[in-house]
Amino acid sequence: MRIRKGDTVQVINGKDKGKTGEVLKTLPIDNRVVVQGVNLRTRHVKPTQEGESGTIVTEEASVHASNVMIYSTAKKVASRVELFIDKDGAKKRRLKKTGELID
């Protein structure tokens, strides 16, 4: 999976198409990511103590990794990622459209 925690991504498919946000969590076994402010779900939480009232919590649900692309904030464009080996022999990530280094 070429998307990592902390990357800025744009949703390219689904009900939140066009939204951008930061990756909060990656789930590589399921090939899914959790993006800040995208795919929000509401959950009703029962009170834990007597006399306390229940609450409604809004939280982000995961999105399939194929429905997001890494977003360049400098160029304002979403792009695919290519892996390459630089002169020092280190593996790096780079945007295909702009050539911008991600790491």
C-alpha positions as CSV (number, residue, x, y, z in Angstrom):
1,M,0.0,0.0,0.0
2,R,1.6,3.3,-1.1
3,I,-0.5,5.5,1.2
4,R,0.9,6.1,4.7
5,K,-0.3,7.8,7.9
6,G,0.0,11.6,7.7
7,D,-0.4,11.8,3.9
8,T,-2.9,14.2,2.4
9,V,-5.3,12.4,0.2
10,Q,-8.3,13.3,-2.0
11,V,-11.3,11.0,-2.4
12,I,-11.8,10.1,-6.0
13,N,-14.9,7.9,-5.8
14,G,-18.0,7.5,-3.5
15,K,-20.3,9.9,-1.6
16,D,-17.4,12.0,-0.4
17,K,-15.8,12.5,-3.9
18,G,-13.6,15.6,-4.1
19,K,-13.0,15.9,-0.3
20,T,-9.4,16.1,0.9
21,G,-8.0,15.2,4.3
22,E,-5.1,13.7,6.3
23,V,-4.8,10.0,6.7
24,L,-5.3,9.2,10.4
25,K,-4.8,5.4,10.2
26,T,-4.0,2.7,7.7
27,L,-5.4,-0.8,7.7
28,P,-3.0,-2.6,5.3
29,I,-4.5,-6.1,5.8
30,D,-7.9,-4.8,4.7
31,N,-6.4,-2.3,2.2
32,R,-8.3,0.5,3.8
33,V,-7.5,4.0,5.2
34,V,-9.2,6.3,7.7
35,V,-9.2,9.9,6.5
36,Q,-10.0,12.9,8.6
37,G,-13.4,14.4,7.9
38,V,-14.4,11.7,5.3
39,N,-17.0,8.9,5.5
40,L,-18.4,10.2,8.9
41,R,-20.6,7.8,10.9
42,T,-22.8,8.7,13.9
43,R,-22.9,6.3,16.8
44,H,-25.2,6.5,19.8
45,V,-23.4,5.8,23.1
46,K,-25.3,4.6,26.1
47,P,-24.6,6.3,29.5
48,T,-21.9,4.5,31.5
49,Q,-22.9,5.8,35.0
50,E,-26.2,6.4,36.6
51,G,-27.5,9.9,36.2
52,E,-25.4,10.5,33.1
53,S,-27.1,11.0,29.7
54,G,-26.2,9.2,26.5
55,T,-24.3,10.9,23.7
56,I,-24.1,10.9,19.9
57,V,-20.5,10.5,18.7
58,T,-19.5,11.3,15.1
59,E,-16.4,9.4,13.9
60,E,-14.6,8.6,10.7
61,A,-15.1,5.1,9.1
62,S,-12.5,3.5,6.8
63,V,-12.4,4.0,3.0
64,H,-11.0,1.6,0.6
65,A,-7.5,2.6,-0.5
66,S,-8.4,2.4,-4.2
67,N,-10.9,5.3,-3.7
68,V,-8.2,7.8,-2.6
69,M,-5.2,9.4,-4.3
70,I,-2.4,11.3,-2.7
71,Y,-3.0,15.1,-3.0
72,S,-0.3,17.7,-3.6
73,T,-1.1,20.8,-1.6
74,A,1.5,22.8,-3.4
75,K,0.2,22.1,-7.0
76,K,-3.5,21.4,-5.9
77,V,-3.6,18.2,-7.9
78,A,-4.2,14.5,-7.0
79,S,-1.7,12.0,-8.5
80,R,-0.6,8.4,-8.4
81,V,2.5,7.4,-6.6
82,E,5.6,5.8,-8.0
83,L,8.3,4.1,-6.0
84,F,11.9,4.6,-7.0
85,I,15.4,4.2,-5.7
86,D,17.5,7.3,-5.4
87,K,21.3,7.7,-5.9
88,D,21.9,6.6,-2.3
89,G,20.0,3.4,-2.7
90,A,17.1,4.5,-0.6
91,K,13.5,3.7,-1.6
92,K,11.5,6.9,-2.0
93,R,7.9,7.8,-3.1
94,R,7.2,10.4,-5.8
95,L,4.1,11.9,-7.4
96,K,3.8,10.8,-11.0
97,K,2.1,14.0,-12.3
98,T,4.4,16.6,-10.6
99,G,7.5,14.7,-9.7
100,E,7.2,16.0,-6.1
101,L,8.9,13.9,-3.4
102,I,6.5,12.7,-0.7
103,D,9.0,11.5,2.0
